[in-house]
Amino acid sequence: MPYTTYLVEKGASHSFVAEAKPPTVTMPRIKALMTGSLPGFVDVIRNLNSPALLEDSVIRQAKAAGKRVIFYGDETWVKLFPKHFVEYDGTTSFFVSDYTEVDDNVTRHLDTVLKRGDWDMLILHYLGLDHIGHISGPSSPLIGRKLSEMDSVLMKIHTSLLSKERETLSPSLLVLCGDHGMSETGSHGASSTEEVSTPLILISSAFERRPGDIRHPKRVQQTDLAATLAIGLGLPIPKDSVGSLLFPVVEGKPVREQLRFLHLNTVQLSRLLRENVPSYEKGSHPASPQHPTGAVQKG
């Protein structure tokens, strides 16, 4: 993935290794990415028949704020968010032997949709890499070809966003991530390091990077993405999110803004604690936007 590697090593980007909590299967991991909360093992049973997601999420908040969201890819998203997309085309993950058409059915929309100006968020979920893992494992020669194809897709999207920015003068954000990793045999679902380690790359001309600025990807939680996306998009953080703002993303902002972002995250987390931990006790002030000073005391 030469283009992606260039962006990671020298471009306006922040890279992380995001830890996915078991079960490392698609549906609960999409939930974790979009709600910031930790789904349980009951979701493994539901993985093949995902009911609509009732919890608060970045997508629900985006829709409530009038943002137009388009989706192409794994139909699990369409089942979880049945009324949230202004346009969608779901592909089935059931035919694991298909690693070509499932991705072509996503990419075929790109040339048209990238030229349009009638959307605010575009979500793509490619299945081919996962399917190759299931068929022939992570050492298969097919993996390299598929990664090269994904690199071309990322380059197409990134260059299109950059040319749009020259007209709009407002920065866009491109997020590259995985819902789960892959074991040495190409499977997933358990808790090996290979299965829980996922890439998370945020790319935006809003990020500053000086020449020679070498960054090593920090380990973060997959659940941190929801809070970070919400703050970046000016949306409320999903109320059940346990994630923390990925602070490197806002380090280039004025200190006052950084503090405001951290404050939003703190207030949301303290509210979550207050509602869910019986022994949660307030400090000297009520936990409010002015005084988020709650503390957990052991009974």
Secondary structure as the mmCIF struct_conf table of DSSP 4:
data_model
#
loop_
_struct_conf.conf_type_id
_struct_conf.id
_struct_conf.beg_label_comp_id
_struct_conf.beg_label_asym_id
_struct_conf.beg_label_seq_id
_struct_conf.end_label_comp_id
_struct_conf.end_label_asym_id
_struct_conf.end_label_seq_id
HELX_RH_AL_P HELX_RH_AL_P1 PRO A 2 LYS A 10
BEND BEND1 GLY A 11 ALA A 12
STRN STRN1 SER A 13 GLU A 19
HELX_LH_PP_P HELX_LH_PP_P1 ALA A 20 LYS A 21
BEND BEND2 PRO A 22 PRO A 23
BEND BEND3 VAL A 25 VAL A 25
HELX_RH_AL_P HELX_RH_AL_P2 THR A 26 THR A 35
BEND BEND4 SER A 37 SER A 37
TURN_TY1_P TURN_TY1_P1 PHE A 41 PHE A 41
HELX_RH_AL_P HELX_RH_AL_P3 VAL A 42 ARG A 46
TURN_TY1_P TURN_TY1_P2 ASN A 47 LEU A 48
BEND BEND5 ASN A 49 ASN A 49
HELX_LH_PP_P HELX_LH_PP_P2 SER A 50 LEU A 53
BEND BEND6 GLU A 55 GLU A 55
HELX_RH_AL_P HELX_RH_AL_P4 VAL A 58 ALA A 64
TURN_TY1_P TURN_TY1_P3 ALA A 65 GLY A 66
STRN STRN2 VAL A 69 ASP A 74
TURN_TY1_P TURN_TY1_P4 GLU A 75 GLU A 75
HELX_RH_AL_P HELX_RH_AL_P5 THR A 76 LEU A 80
BEND BEND7 PHE A 81 PHE A 81
TURN_TY1_P TURN_TY1_P5 PRO A 82 LYS A 83
BEND BEND8 HIS A 84 HIS A 84
BEND BEND9 VAL A 86 VAL A 86
STRN STRN3 GLU A 87 THR A 91
BEND BEND10 SER A 93 PHE A 94
TURN_TY1_P TURN_TY1_P6 VAL A 96 SER A 97
BEND BEND11 TYR A 99 THR A 100
HELX_RH_AL_P HELX_RH_AL_P6 GLU A 101 THR A 107
TURN_TY1_P TURN_TY1_P7 ARG A 108 HIS A 109
HELX_RH_AL_P HELX_RH_AL_P7 LEU A 110 LYS A 115
BEND BEND12 ASP A 118 ASP A 118
BEND BEND13 ASP A 120 ASP A 120
STRN STRN4 MET A 121 HIS A 125
HELX_RH_AL_P HELX_RH_AL_P8 GLY A 128 SER A 136
TURN_TY1_P TURN_TY1_P8 PRO A 138 SER A 139
HELX_RH_AL_P HELX_RH_AL_P9 PRO A 141 THR A 168
BEND BEND14 SER A 170 SER A 170
STRN STRN5 LEU A 174 CYS A 177
BEND BEND15 ASP A 179 ASP A 179
TURN_TY1_P TURN_TY1_P9 GLU A 184 THR A 185
BEND BEND16 GLY A 186 GLY A 186
BEND BEND17 GLY A 189 ALA A 190
HELX_RH_AL_P HELX_RH_AL_P10 THR A 193 VAL A 196
STRN STRN6 SER A 197 ILE A 203
TURN_TY1_P TURN_TY1_P10 SER A 205 ALA A 206
BEND BEND18 PHE A 207 PHE A 207
TURN_TY1_P TURN_TY1_P11 PRO A 211 GLY A 212
HELX_LH_PP_P HELX_LH_PP_P3 HIS A 216 PRO A 217
STRN STRN7 LYS A 218 GLN A 221
TURN_TY1_P TURN_TY1_P12 GLN A 222 THR A 223
HELX_RH_AL_P HELX_RH_AL_P11 ASP A 224 LEU A 233
TURN_TY1_P TURN_TY1_P13 GLY A 234 GLY A 234
HELX_LH_PP_P HELX_LH_PP_P4 PRO A 236 PRO A 238
TURN_TY1_P TURN_TY1_P14 LYS A 239 ASP A 240
HELX_RH_3T_P HELX_RH_3T_P1 PHE A 247 VAL A 250
TURN_TY1_P TURN_TY1_P15 GLU A 251 GLY A 252
BEND BEND19 LYS A 253 LYS A 253
HELX_RH_AL_P HELX_RH_AL_P12 VAL A 255 ASN A 276
TURN_TY1_P TURN_TY1_P16 PRO A 278 SER A 279
STRN STRN8 TYR A 280 GLU A 281
BEND BEND20 SER A 284 HIS A 285
BEND BEND21 ALA A 287 GLN A 290
STRN STRN9 ALA A 295 VAL A 296
#
